[in-house]
Amino acid sequence: MLDVQLLRNQLDDVIHRLQQRHFKFDVDRFTTLEQERKQVQMRTQELQSQRNSLSKEIGQAKAQRQEAEHLMQQATAINEELAEASQKLAVIQKELEELLLGIPNLPHASVPVGESADYNVEVRRIGTPRVFDFTPKDHVDLGEGLALMDFNRASLLSGARFSVLKGSLARLHRALTQFMLDIHTTEHGYQEAYVPYLVSANTLRGTGQLPKFEADLFKVPREDAEPLYLIPTAEVPLTNFVQDTIVDEQALPIRLTAHTPCFRSEAGSYGRDVRGLIRQHQFDKVELVQIVHPEKSYDALEELTSHAETILQRLELPYRVMLLCTGDMGAGATKTYDLEVWLPGQNAYREISSCSNCEGYQARRMQARFRSQKNKPELVHTLNGSGVAVGRALVAILENHQNEDGSINIPKALQPYMGGMSVLTASK
């Protein structure tokens, strides 16, 4: 959420930067609400001043044993008007908050301006896509050919956009998760966490999924309590570890990681990536979250991105790093790098990790702060990224390390997690 003072004091600049994101800010509504707020607050101050004066007069009258009934009637009327003003101000403030909750973050000055992914900028490319001496298959043909991937069974169990993995392929999926967590906890300094898969609406508001993206969530009604939501990413519970908290400056940075399933309804994306594991309602991810000092958040973004890159490098996967343009970033981000892994089956680079700095956008929603050396609470900056998406990493391994007979070479980094297995072969 943006600082309302920024809107009050630098409205033209905010409008310009939001236009770069192709977001139309409702200036008229904001201006009207601000005018109403100022009028109510000014009237409140006048009434409070009058009440203070009357209190003194009433006290003096009583001290001198003079009649004070008419003064007390005036005070009662003022108190009633103050109560009405307080209620009106609460309504205005709520409308202002609702307006602010719908506004995306402002892009950093280094972010390229553009309306779609066509304007994203390639930062670097690591590894060279393999040249096959046979026609490479996609991960669906490979997985089903090994009799280790079953989309028909998943469809019978749950419907479209679910998958069943079996045998050594299920083990490879688990091995990827353990490998990623080991790297991030032992080499990159993250603390592993086990988190709830169901969270409250307030938790989702803290990281920006609500109210704007409710259609993308799976909502779980409850008869005797507020509904809960299945998490779309572990970013949600991990980042909310600092909700309504003031941490010591010395405790920063806080680095957290977790492996969780992620649940997304994929509203509005039907027809895209309907084949295979690329876009599922349920998928697994190892998430990275950093809570840092505001002066260090852009260094932290480079660091977090490099941590995700390490995973792809160890898995011997070609990839590129893309700096997203203003029109392609998530709503909460000020700057985002996407890691795109090469998929021979699609003959294209596809996203496998998205690493973002949200500055104070989420922290303001969560009231997540640190106490500075000046003994003043200030907002932390929050960052998140996939470290990486497990299903997509599995896809990339199948397609990049395939053999002509349909078997899969297991990257050396994963072989200890597979009991020394070096090649994935058909289920017997």
N, C-alpha and C positions, 0 to 999 in steps of 0.2 A: 504494500500500500504506500502511495506517495505521501510525503509530508504536506499537510494542508497549507502550511506556511509557504511552501514553495509555490503553490497555486495562487495564494493571496499576493505574494510579492513578486513573482516572476511568471505571471500567467502567459504572456506572449511567448516566452521561451519554451514553456511546457507545451503549449499548443503546437509550436513548430516541431519539437522533438517527437511528440505523439503522431504528428502527421507523417513523419518519417517511418513510423510503424504502421501507417495506413489505418490509424485509429482516429475516429472523429469524436472529439471531446465535446460534450454538451455544455457549451459555454453559457448559454442562456439560463439553463437550469442552475448551474453553479452560481452565476451572478445573482439570480433571484434569491437562492437560498442564503447567500452571503449577506445580501441586503436585509433580508428578514432577520437573520441572526444578529446583525449589528443593531437593528432597531429594537429587538427584544432585549438585548444586553444593555443598550443605552437606557431603555425604560427601566430595566431592573436596577441599574445603578442609581437612577433618579429616585426610585421607590425606596431603595435601601437607605439612601441619604435622608429622605423624608422621614423614614421610620426611626432612624437614629436621632434626628432632631426632636421628633415627637416623644421618644423615650426619655430624653432629657427634660422636656417640658412636663411630661407626666410625673417624673420623679421630683421635679421642683414643686409642682402643684401639690403633690401629696405631702412633701416636706413642710409646705406652708399651710397645709390643711385647707387647700382650695379645691373647688369642684373641678374634676378632671374627666367627667363622663364623656364630654364631647371630644376630648383628645383621644380617649381610649376607643371611641367609635371610629375616629379617623385611622387610628393604628390598625384596628380590625379590618377596615376596608383595604388598607395598604397591604396587609398580610394576605388577604384573599386575592388581590391582584398579583402579588408576588408569586403565589402558588400557581395561578393561571399562567403567568409568564414562564415559570419554571417548567411546567408541563409543555408549553408551546416550544420552548427552547429545546427540550428533550426530543420532541418530534423532529425539529429542524436538524438537530445534530445527528439523529438516526438517518435521516434522508441524505445528509452530507456523507455519512459513513458508507451508506449503500452506494452512493455515487463514486466514492473513492475506491471501494472494493472492486468496482468494475473497470478501473483504469489500469492498463498495463504499465510495467516499469519503463523508465526512460533509457534509451540506448546510450552506451558509452561512446565517447567521441571517436574511438578507434574502429567502431563497427561500420561496415560499408552500408550505404543507403541503397535499398532495393525492395521490390515488392514481392519477390518470390525466390525460390532456391536457385534460379538462374543467375542471381546476383551474388551468390556466395563466393568466397574467395579461397582458393586452395593455398594453404600455408606451407605444407610439405607433403612429400610422398615417400613412404618407406617400403622397401621391398619391390620386387619386380614380379608381376603376374606370371605364373608358370605357363610355358608353351607346351601344350599336350601333343603327343604324336597319335592321339585318338580323339574322338569326339567326347568331351566331358559331359557327364550327366548332372542333373540338378539333384539336390539333397533328397527330394521325394523319391525319385527313381532309385537312388542309391539305397536309401533306408528301407524302402519296400522290397528292393531286390535282395537285401540281406535278411529279409523277414524279421526285421527288428523295429520297424516303424509301422503303425497301424492306424490310419486315419478313419477307416470304415468303423472300426470298433469304437473309436473315440466319438464318432458321430452318433452311434447307437446309444452310447452312454450319456452324452451331453449335448449333442447337436454339432453344428458347424463351428469351426475355429477352435477345436480342441485336438489334442494328440495323445497317442499312447506310444511309449517307447518301451522296448523289452530287452532283456538279456544284457549283452555287453554294451549295447548302445545306451541303455539306461544307466549302466555303470559309468560310461564315458561322460554322460551328462552330470552325474554325481561327482566324478573326478574333476571335472572342470570347476565346479563350485568350490571344492576343497582346495584345489590349486590356487584359485584366485584369492580366497580368504587367507591362505598361508602367506602368499606374496604380500598382500596388503597389511597384514598384521605383523609379520616378522621383518619385512624390508621397508615398508612405507610408513610405519608408525601409527596405524589405525587401531582403535580398540574395537574388537568384535562385540556385537550386541545381538541378542535375540529379542524380537519385538512383536507386538500384537499384529495380527493380520486384519483385524477389525478395529476401526477407529471412529471417534465421534465427529460430528459435523464441525465442531469448534476446532478440532485438530486439523481438518482439511482446510478450514478457512485460514489457519495459520500459515500454511504453505502455498495458498492461492488456488487450490483446486475448486473451492467453493467461494462464492456462489456461481462463478462464471462457467465452470466445466462439469456441472452436475450430471449432464447427459452422458458423460464418458465414464461414470462411476457405476458400480453395482451397489445398490442400496438394500439394506437388510432391515425390514420393519420389525418392530417388537411391540407386543401388546401393552406391556406395562412400563415402557421407557422410551426415550428418544431413539430413533433409528440409528444404526451403525452402518458403516460403509467398508467394503473390502478395499484394502489399500491398492492404489494404482502403481505404487513404488515405495520402497523402504525409505525414500527421502522424507515421506510424510511423518512417520513416527520418529525417525532419527533426528530430524531438524527440530521437532517439537520437544526434544529433550531439554531445550533451554527456554521453553515457553514460560512466561511469567517468572523469569529468573534474572537475578543480577549476579553474574559470575565475576570472580576476581580477575583483574587484567593479567595476572601472572599465570592464570589457568589457560589462557589462549596461546596457540590455537587448540581447539578441540577437534580431533579427527575420529570419526566413527564409521564403521562398516557393518553391513548385515547382508545375509543371504535370505531372500524371501521369495515366495511366489508373488506375482503381480497380477492384478485383475482389471481389465479394461473392456468396456462395452464396445469400443471402437465405433462410436456413433458417427455417422456421416462418412465412414471410410469403406463402406461396402463396395465390392467390385475391385478393390485394390489388394494385391497380395493375398488373394483367397487361397492360393495353393501353398500347402506346406506350413512351415514353422515361422515364417517371417512376421505375420501379424495375427496373433492369437488372443483369445479372451483371457487365457491363463498362460503365463510364462514365468520363468525364473530369472532373477537378476541379482548380482552382487553390487550393492550400492555404496558409494563413497560420499560422505558428507563432511564438510569442514565448517567450523564456526570460528571466525578469526577477527583480529583487530582491523578496523576499517582501513588503516593505512597500508595493510599488507594483503588485501583481498585479491589484487590483480596478480601479485606474485604467487599467491595461493592457487589461482586459477591455472597458471602455467604448470605449477607443481602437480595439481590434481590431474590435469590432462596427461602429463607425462606418466603418472601412475597407471592410468588406463592403457596408455600406449605400451607400457612394459608387458602387459598381459598378451597383447597381440604379437609383440616381438618374440616372446618366449614360445608362443604357439606357432611361430614361423608362418605368419599370415601377412600378405601384402595389404597395406592400407594407406589411406591419406587423411590428412587433417584439414578440415574445412572451417573457416571463420564464417559464421552465419550472418546474413545481412539483416537489416532492421525488420524486414517483412517476413522473415522465416524463423525468428527466435520465439521461444516460449514467452508467455505473457509476463512471467516473473523475472526474467533474465535481463541483465544489462549488457552482457557479452557471453557468447556461447561458441564453443568449438565442438563440432561433430567429428567423431572418428568414423570413417567409412571403410569397411573391409571389402576386399575384392572377392566377388562370387563368380566363378567360372560358369556356373549353370545359368546365370543371368547375363553374363558378359558385362558386368557393371559393378561399380562400388555402391555398397549399401550401408546405411547407418548401423553401427553396433554400439556406440556410446555417444552420449551428449553431455558435455561438461560446461556448467554455467556458473557465473557469479551473479547473485541476486542483490548484492550490496545490502542495504537496510530494508528492502521491500518486504521480505518475509518477517524480519525481526520486528518491524513496526506493528505488524499484525499480531505477532506472538508476544509483544512486549518483552523481547529477549535483549538483555542489556549487559554491559560490563561496567565496573566502577573504575574510572580512569584515575590517574595520579592526582588529578585535581579534585578527587573525591566526588565526581559528578557522574551519574549514570548516563551512559551513551549506548546507542544501538550497536550491536555486533553486526558483522557482515556474514552472510551465509552462502555457501557454495555446495553444489551437488553434481554428481556425475555417475554414470554406469561404469562399473569396474570389472567386468562388462556384462552385457546381456548374455545369459548362459545359452539360451536356445539359438541365438544368432551365431554365437561362437561355435556351437555344435554344427550348424549349417556350414559355416566357413571351413571347418576342419574336414567335414565330409567332402565338400566340393574341391577344395584346394589340394587335399592329400589323397585323392582317389587314385586307384589303379585301374587298368583296362578291364580286369576281371571283376570289378565292382567292389573289391576289398579296399580298406582304408588304412593308410599308414598313420600310426598314432605318433604325434609329436613327442620328441624325447622328454620334454618337460612333464608330460602327462604319464609316461610309462610307469614311474614308481607308484602312481595312484591306480594303475590298472594291473597291479601284480606282475609287472614286467612285460605285459602284453605289448607287442610292437605293431601288430596288424589286426585290424578288425575284420572278421570274416563272417560269412553267412551263418545264421543260427541253424543248429542241427536238431 
